[in-house]
C-alpha cells in the first residue's frame, strides 16, 4: 500500500485552507493566536498571523503541485489527499490546541475539549481512515487527479473573496507609520466617518456610504479594505461593539 507524497502535501494544504476559511473567517470561532491573551486586543496582529498561515498553506500547495508535476506516477492520489487532509487536523489538534495552546476549535465554548475532540474525529480520524480504505482498494488513476488540485486552488482563492453581508461598518487596515491625520484624510476622500479603532490605531472601522468609491482608500495609505475582490480576512470579520 503505497501513498502518494505530493498528494499528501496537497491534502495538508486543503486542510489548512478549510480550517482557516471556515473557522477563522466565516464562523470566527478562533484566530491562529487567539489563545494568547495579550494578542486579543490587537486585531491587526491576529489578522496578519492568519494571513501568514494562509501563505504557508499556499506554499505547501505549490510545492505539492510541483512535486506532482515532476512525478509521472499518479497512483493513489485521492486516498493520499484524504490522508493529508486528516493528518493536518491531527497535527493541529495535538500541537496547536493541546501542546502550545495558541487556540482551540471554539475558544469561547464552555467545554472546548469536546469541540476539539469532535473536530478531530470528524475531520482528522475519519478522513485518514477513508484514505487508507481507498488505498487498500488499490485505487486507480482517475479524474480525481484534476479535481484535488483544483479544489485546493479554489479554497485558496475563496480566502480573497468577501461574503455577501448586510450594510455595516467597513474595516480598513493602514500601513505602519500612518498617522491619524492621514486616516482622517482617507475617510474624508470617500465620504466615510470614523467609528472606532484597535489599540494600535492601524485598523479602523468606518461607516462608508453605499456606492462610495471605497477603492480610493488605497490611494490614501490603506493596505487592505474590507470590501471588494481582495478584502481577504477583513471582508469576513465582524464588528463587535
DOKOL-523285 format. One line per 5 residues: number of its first residue (from 1); for each residue x, y, z of N, C-alpha, C. Coordinates in pm, whole numbers, m for minus. Example, Ala and Ser with C-alpha at 12.3 -4.5 7.8 and 13.67 -1.06 7.14 Angstrom:
BEGIN
1> 1319:m569:780:1230:m450:780:1320:m330:780; 1285:m225:708:1367:m106:714:1290:3:787 .
***
This chain:
BEGIN
1> 86:m119:0:0:0:0:89:124:0; 110:182:m117:196:298:m133:114:426:m134; 166:526:m66:100:656:m65:171:752:m160; 96:848:m210:149:949:m299:187:1071:m216; 317:1093:m196:361:1200:m107:319:1340:m154 .
6> 331:1372:m284:282:1504:m326:134:1524:m296; 54:1417:m312:m90:1429:m284:m115:1448:m135; m31:1388:m50:m44:1410:94:m21:1557:126; 82:1617:64:111:1758:87:m4:1846:37; m62:1812:m76:m178:1886:m127:m295:1872:m30 .
11> m315:1752:23:m423:1731:121:m403:1813:247; m278:1826:291:m249:1910:408:m285:2055:379; m250:2103:259:m283:2242:225:m434:2263:218; m507:2166:165:m654:2176:161:m709:2182:304; m655:2098:393:m700:2100:532:m675:2235:598 .
16> m559:2294:570:m528:2425:627:m620:2533:575; m644:2534:442:m735:2633:385:m876:2614:440; m919:2489:453:m1052:2458:505:m1069:2515:645; m972:2490:733:m980:2541:869:m974:2693:872; m879:2751:798:m861:2895:803:m982:2971:753 .
21> m1038:2927:642:m1152:2998:584:m1278:2976:668; m1302:2852:710:m1425:2823:783:m1420:2873:927; m1312:2843:999:m1306:2873:1142:m1255:3013:1172; m1159:3062:1092:m1105:3196:1118:m1197:3305:1064; m1257:3280:947:m1324:3388:876:m1476:3377:876 .
26> m1529:3262:836:m1676:3251:826:m1739:3238:965; m1700:3136:1042:m1757:3116:1175:m1692:3206:1279; m1566:3244:1258:m1490:3328:1350:m1487:3270:1491; m1462:3140:1499:m1451:3073:1629:m1315:3097:1691; m1214:3118:1610:m1081:3148:1663:m995:3209:1554 .
31> m883:3269:1596:m774:3306:1507:m656:3216:1539; m552:3225:1459:m438:3136:1479:m380:3152:1620; m372:3276:1670:m313:3300:1802:m415:3362:1899; m541:3330:1884:m642:3389:1973:m635:3331:2114; m561:3222:2133:m543:3167:2267:m438:3240:2347 .
36> m365:3331:2282:m264:3412:2351:m333:3540:2398; m356:3553:2527:m439:3662:2580:m388:3800:2542; m258:3819:2544:m202:3952:2516:m224:3996:2373; m262:3902:2284:m279:3936:2143:m423:3969:2108; m517:3941:2197:m658:3950:2159:m706:4092:2136 .
41> m639:4190:2192:m679:4330:2170:m615:4389:2046; m530:4311:1978:m459:4360:1860:m515:4292:1736; m620:4351:1680:m686:4291:1564:m590:4280:1445; m507:4383:1427:m414:4383:1314:m318:4265:1323; m269:4236:1443:m175:4126:1461:m242:3991:1435 .
46> m364:3973:1486:m436:3848:1463:m463:3825:1314; m503:3930:1243:m531:3918:1101:m402:3889:1024; m293:3956:1064:m165:3936:995:m116:3792:1010; m129:3737:1130:m83:3599:1151:m174:3500:1079; m303:3529:1071:m391:3445:990:m346:3448:844 .
51> m309:3567:796:m262:3579:658:m134:3501:635; m41:3505:731:83:3428:717:54:3278:717; m46:3237:794:m86:3095:794:m137:3054:656; m222:3137:595:m272:3105:462:m158:3105:359; m61:3195:377:54:3197:287:132:3066:297 .
56> 150:3016:419:219:2888:438:144:2774:370; 10:2774:380:m68:2671:314:m58:2683:162; m51:2806:113:m38:2827:m31:97:2776:m79; 202:2799:m2:335:2747:m38:334:2595:m40; 267:2535:60:256:2389:63:182:2337:m59 .
61> 78:2409:m100:2:2371:m219:90:2375:m344; 164:2485:m362:250:2498:m479:357:2390:m479; 415:2362:m362:516:2257:m353:457:2121:m390; 337:2093:m340:273:1966:m373:243:1952:m520; 192:2059:m581:162:2056:m725:289:2040:m808 .
66> 396:2107:m765:524:2095:m837:578:1953:m830; 574:1893:m710:619:1754:m695:530:1659:m774; 401:1687:m778:309:1604:m854:338:1613:m1003; 373:1732:m1050:405:1752:m1191:534:1679:m1228; 630:1673:m1136:757:1606:m1162:744:1455:m1160 .
71> 647:1405:m1086:631:1261:m1069:536:1208:m1176; 583:1122:m1266:495:1072:m1373:389:974:m1323; 402:926:m1200:307:830:m1146:201:903:m1064; 76:878:m1097:m32:947:m1027:m124:849:m956; m68:737:m911:m148:641:m837:m180:694:m698 .
76> m288:645:m642:m325:670:m502:m341:818:m471; m385:897:m568:m394:1041:m546:m503:1076:m445; m624:1029:m468:m737:1068:m383:m719:1016:m241; m679:889:m228:m659:832:m95:m551:905:m17; m441:939:m83:m332:1010:m17:m374:1151:22 .
81> m453:1217:m65:m501:1351:m32:m592:1347:89; m676:1246:100:m762:1232:219:m678:1214:345; m571:1133:334:m484:1114:449:m416:1245:487; m370:1321:388:m309:1450:416:m405:1547:482; m530:1548:434:m633:1634:493:m653:1600:641 .
86> m668:1471:669:m687:1430:808:m563:1452:892; m445:1431:832:m320:1448:904:m303:1592:953; m345:1688:868:m336:1828:913:m415:1850:1042; m535:1794:1049:m620:1816:1166:m566:1744:1290; m499:1631:1270:m436:1564:1384:m321:1649:1437 .
91> m235:1698:1346:m123:1783:1387:m173:1910:1456; m276:1971:1398:m330:2095:1454:m385:2072:1595; m457:1961:1613:m516:1932:1744:m408:1910:1849; m312:1827:1817:m209:1792:1916:m117:1911:1943; m70:1976:1838:29:2083:1854:m35:2215:1896 .
96> m132:2263:1816:m187:2397:1839:m285:2401:1956; m370:2297:1970:m475:2301:2072:m424:2260:2209; m343:2155:2214:m311:2094:2343:m169:2121:2392; m70:2115:2305:67:2137:2350:99:2286:2362; 72:2364:2256:104:2506:2258:m10:2591:2313 .
101> m134:2547:2293:m250:2621:2343:m269:2756:2277; m229:2771:2151:m243:2902:2085:m386:2929:2041; m468:2826:2030:m611:2842:2006:m680:2709:2031; m813:2714:2038:m895:2593:2043:m991:2600:1925; m1059:2492:1895:m1154:2494:1784:m1257:2603:1806 .
106> m1314:2609:1924:m1410:2714:1957:m1368:2774:2091; m1296:2886:2082:m1234:2944:2201:m1333:2973:2313; m1453:3020:2279:m1548:3065:2381:m1646:2956:2424; m1625:2833:2381:m1714:2724:2420:m1698:2692:2568; m1806:2647:2632:m1799:2612:2773:m1708:2492:2796 .
111> m1706:2398:2701:m1620:2280:2710:m1539:2269:2579; m1433:2346:2565:m1357:2348:2440:m1297:2212:2403; m1267:2129:2503:m1209:1999:2473:m1305:1913:2391; m1435:1920:2420:m1532:1842:2343:m1534:1886:2197; m1523:2018:2173:m1518:2066:2035:m1390:2020:1967 .
116> m1279:2023:2041:m1152:1976:1985:m1162:1829:1944; m1216:1747:2032:m1224:1603:2007:m1321:1572:1892; m1435:1642:1892:m1532:1619:1784:m1477:1658:1648; m1407:1771:1643:m1347:1816:1516:m1237:1720:1472; m1157:1673:1568:m1050:1578:1537:m1107:1448:1479 .
121> m1216:1402:1536:m1278:1279:1486:m1336:1299:1347; m1412:1407:1328:m1483:1428:1202:m1389:1461:1087; m1287:1543:1113:m1203:1593:1003:m1059:1543:1010; m1027:1465:1114:m894:1408:1124:m895:1257:1109; m956:1189:1205:m953:1042:1207:m1031:982:1090 .
126> m1153:1032:1067:m1237:973:962:m1177:992:822; m1126:1110:783:m1062:1121:652:m939:1032:637; m860:1016:745:m744:926:737:m790:783:714; m896:742:786:m950:608:768:m1003:589:627; m1073:691:574:m1124:683:437:m1009:675:337 .
131> m903:751:362:m788:746:272:m724:609:269; m706:549:386:m648:415:391:m740:313:323; m871:330:338:m964:238:273:m951:248:121; m934:370:68:m915:386:m76:m785:323:m122; m679:338:m42:m551:279:m80:m557:126:m78 .
136> m628:70:17:m640:m77:25:m717:m133:m93; m805:m48:m151:m878:m92:m269:m793:m78:m395; m669:m31:m377:m578:m11:m491:m641:80:m595; m677:199:m548:m743:294:m636:m659:320:m760; m725:337:m872:m659:361:m998:m665:509:m1032 .
141> m572:558:m1117:m578:697:m1161:m714:730:m1221; m766:845:m1190:m897:885:m1241:m899:1034:m1256; m1016:1088:m1283:m1030:1232:m1298:m1007:1307:m1168; m996:1233:m1058:m968:1297:m930:m833:1367:m932; m744:1326:m1021:m614:1390:m1032:m629:1539:m1067 .
146> m735:1574:m1138:m760:1713:m1172:m843:1782:m1064; m929:1707:m999:m1020:1766:m902:m949:1812:m777; m857:1732:m725:m793:1763:m597:m712:1892:m603; m622:1911:m702:m550:2041:m707:m644:2159:m731; m748:2140:m813:m842:2249:m839:m917:2287:m712 .
151> m948:2188:m628:m1015:2216:m501:m926:2301:m411; m798:2264:m405:m705:2340:m322:m690:2483:m372; m677:2500:m504:m664:2633:m562:m792:2714:m537; m907:2650:m549:m1034:2718:m526:m1049:2765:m383; m1007:2682:m286:m1015:2722:m146:m922:2839:m118 .
156> m805:2838:m182:m713:2950:m165:m771:3079:m221; m836:3069:m338:m896:3189:m398:m1013:3240:m315; m1087:3148:m251:m1201:3187:m169:m1159:3278:m55; m1036:3260:m8:m985:3343:101:m987:3492:67; m976:3524:m62:m969:3665:m103:m1105:3723:m138 .
161> m1209:3641:m133:m1342:3688:m175:m1428:3711:m52; m1473:3833:m28:m1556:3859:90:m1696:3804:73; m1764:3772:182:m1900:3722:174:m1998:3834:144; m2118:3795:107:m2225:3893:91:m2280:3923:230; m2265:4047:273:m2303:4082:409:m2396:4202:407 .
166> m2479:4218:510:m2566:4335:518:m2482:4460:537; m2538:4577:508:m2464:4702:526:m2417:4717:670; m2300:4771:687:m2246:4789:821:m2107:4848:812; m2038:4861:926:m1904:4919:926:m1807:4840:838; m1714:4910:778:m1611:4850:694:m1477:4862:766 .
171> m1405:4750:777:m1273:4753:837:m1169:4795:734; m1079:4883:776:m973:4932:689:m841:4924:765; m742:4857:707:m609:4846:767:m515:4942:696; m436:5017:774:m343:5114:719:m199:5067:741; m110:5117:658:30:5081:665:92:5134:794 .
176> 195:5065:847:265:5116:966:317:5258:942; 305:5341:1044:352:5478:1031:247:5576:983; 128:5525:950:21:5613:905:m40:5686:1025; m36:5818:1025:m87:5896:1136:m236:5918:1127; m291:5974:1235:m435:5995:1239:m480:6094:1131 .
181> m399:6195:1103:m437:6293:1001:m456:6225:865; m369:6129:835:m380:6056:707:m504:5968:706; m532:5904:820:m652:5820:831:m777:5904:811; m782:6020:877:m897:6109:864:m910:6159:721; m796:6186:656:m800:6230:517:m851:6122:424 .
186> m815:5997:452:m864:5885:371:m1015:5872:384; m1064:5882:509:m1209:5874:531:m1281:5987:459; m1226:6107:466:m1289:6222:400:m1293:6204:249; m1191:6138:193:m1183:6120:48:m1296:6034:m7; m1351:5947:77:m1460:5860:31:m1591:5893:99 .
191> m1593:6002:176:m1715:6042:245:m1753:5953:360; m1653:5888:422:m1680:5797:533:m1658:5867:666; m1716:5812:770:m1693:5861:905:m1624:5753:987; m1535:5796:1076:m1461:5703:1161:m1548:5660:1278; m1544:5530:1309:m1624:5477:1420:m1536:5441:1538 .
196> m1439:5350:1517:m1352:5306:1625:m1227:5244:1565; m1129:5216:1651:m1004:5155:1606:m956:5057:1712; m855:4976:1677:m795:4887:1775:m687:4965:1851; m617:4897:1942:m523:4970:2026:m397:5014:1953; m378:4968:1829:m262:5013:1752:m292:5138:1670 .
201> m420:5166:1648:m459:5278:1564:m436:5255:1417; m413:5130:1379:m386:5098:1238:m503:5029:1168; m596:4972:1245:m715:4908:1188:m837:4987:1235; m911:5045:1139:m1024:5131:1171:m1154:5073:1119; m1261:5092:1195:m1396:5065:1148:m1454:5196:1097 .
206> m1499:5196:972:m1552:5317:910:m1694:5294:860; m1773:5399:864:m1907:5397:805:m1893:5453:663; m1879:5361:566:m1860:5400:426:m1996:5402:358; m2039:5516:305:m2171:5524:241:m2184:5425:125; m2304:5374:105:m2331:5282:m6:m2302:5351:m138 .
211> m2226:5286:m223:m2192:5340:m353:m2071:5432:m354; m2011:5455:m237:m1893:5542:m230:m1773:5474:m294; m1681:5550:m350:m1562:5490:m415:m1462:5442:m311; m1497:5332:m240:m1413:5279:m132:m1271:5249:m178; m1251:5219:m306:m1119:5184:m358:m1020:5301:m344 .
216> m1073:5424:m328:m984:5538:m313:m907:5534:m181; m955:5454:m86:m883:5440:40:m741:5388:16; m725:5303:m88:m592:5252:m121:m498:5363:m166; m554:5474:m213:m472:5586:m258:m433:5677:m143; m484:5649:m23:m458:5735:92:m401:5656:210 .
221> m319:5556:181:m247:5485:288:m304:5352:331; m424:5314:285:m480:5184:323:m407:5071:252; m386:4961:321:m323:4843:261:m424:4730:242; m538:4737:310:m644:4638:290:m777:4700:332; m878:4682:249:m1011:4735:275:m1110:4619:276 .
226> m1200:4618:373:m1293:4507:388:m1407:4508:288; m1380:4554:167:m1476:4549:58:m1400:4515:m70; m1473:4465:m170:m1411:4440:m298:m1354:4300:m309; m1295:4265:m424:m1250:4129:m452:m1121:4090:m381; m1055:4180:m310:m931:4146:m240:m940:4183:m93 .
231> m1059:4169:m36:m1079:4209:103:m1013:4113:201; m998:3986:162:m934:3889:248:m1002:3878:383; m920:3866:489:m973:3846:625:m1064:3960:669; m1032:4083:628:m1114:4196:673:m1256:4187:621; m1274:4127:501:m1407:4115:446:m1495:4018:522 .
236> m1431:3924:594:m1507:3824:668:m1526:3863:816; m1453:3964:861:m1451:3996:1003:m1570:4081:1045; m1635:4041:1151:m1750:4114:1204:m1704:4220:1302; m1779:4332:1309:m1750:4437:1404:m1837:4414:1528; m1773:4399:1644:m1848:4378:1769:m1831:4503:1856 .
241> m1944:4560:1896:m1941:4679:1979:m2009:4654:2113 .
***
